[in-house]
Amino acid sequence: MAAGFKTAEPLEYHRSFLKENCRPDGRELGEFRPTTLNIGSISTADGSAMVKIGNTTVICGIKAELAMPSTDAPDKGYIVPNVDLPPLCSSRFRPGPPGEQAQAASQFIADVIDGSKIIKKEDLCIEKSKLCWVLYCDIMCLDYDGNVLDACIITLLAALKNTQIPKVTINKETDLAEVDLQHKRHLQINKHPVASSFAVFDDTVIIVDPTAEEESLAASVITAVTDEDDQLCAFHKPGGSSLSAEKLQDCITRSVTRHREIGRLIDKVLESTKPSK
């Protein structure tokens, strides 16, 4: 009977749970799904990480390449994120060029990188107007079950912390770049942004970490990104119903708490991957 009710009236089915302050998967309204992290999973990348939030699984590989800085910013390198939502991860996505959701996710990640100053782009410059690093951050969803933006930000941050780039100098005589693969260094991570997503039902009920089904039924979905200084780096609300200032503040406060949890998780995993002395 419950399965028939869920199929015929999915929104009413969810509301019947929300009235009892719980959700169909057994979680409380403010409860995130279990989050696991694996770092350095792609041996051919300069840095990589994979995160699972419930069933949602996202992997990020980072490749560093040398390029010439732009004339507009001769003392800065580049960070180029790209989010891929292939048919592999969900039947809702079609083969072919990136869909609207993937493009919006890529732009959001780029905005977070710029807004949070996760890495100072000046640190990626090797020699002004001559040579800089380009970090290509390829983020792919392997299993889509909602809240993909949170997973993308976590895996990007973890992959950047895992990335090592070789020492590069410019030979004064030949004016060519010389790469020393024997001496590598980690990137200087300036800020640690973490995203928290919320779904709004009936303009009043807010749930955290929505599943794909909850996202499709919600009146709106919100993503707030905070850093370790409890500052809001980015806010994403693509349409949907309006929300009071009080509710928005509540979302940001919850994001700050979530940031501390994810920060501890990343530190713990990084510590476990360090070679024992």
Phi, psi and omega in degrees: 000316181298321180296321178294320178296319180296321181288318184283318183227072185299323181292315178296324178301314179292322180299324181298329176281316183300327178298331180266012181058037173216179184231161183305332180271007175094353181281156169284167185298325183259023185255127176277154174287159178304134182243125178237153185223138175232132184243141178077031185281344179249107186291336183275353180265161176283341176194146181202162177198154175227134181234146174236126171243102190063235177272340181294121184235126182227138179238146180229129174241138182241128176243131179257128179230156180270142179206175177265134178298157178287157179292332179289326181226075186293346182250020182231147172268195183232148168234118187242100179272148175216122180258129181244123176245083186280164177302336177307323188273338180192148179289349180286344182256141185254154175296161178116198181296162182304135178282180183299318182294320179294319179295318179296321179294317179299317180294321179296317179298318178298320179295321179294318179300315181287317184291323183271343187055048181306322173227135174286120184295340175296330180291344180269356179275130179266311174215126186308132178067358183245312189208139177208169175268143168245124177258109176272114183254097180267117183246121182237134176272125180264332180212119185256114172222050176085163175055046183287331182295319177301314182296320180298315182293318180296313184291327176296311181299314181295321180293320178296322179290338179271345187287138174233135179240144182286162177286133181232132175230158177256122179294122184294331182280312184268343183065024179252154179283138176241121184257126179254096183288346180283338181242104180245155178226153175283156176289151176274104180275119186274318179223159183237080181286142176225135182262148172226127182251148183225146174246141182249127176246132176054031175064001183231322185272123180246128176242149180264159174047064183290146172282174180300320180293317179295322177300318184290335182264342185290154177290327176199159178235135184237140173233124178247136180243124179237160178247185184291346176266013181063023179268144177279117182269324183203155179218129186233118177218090183282086176074204181085191184283160180281163183222142182290159179299325180296315180294320179297318179296323178298318178298317181294320178298318178294326179297321180298318178296316179298323180302317182294321179298312182292323177302316179295320180297312181297316180299318181296315181291319178298320180297320182289339181269352179291137179295135180288140183277000000 
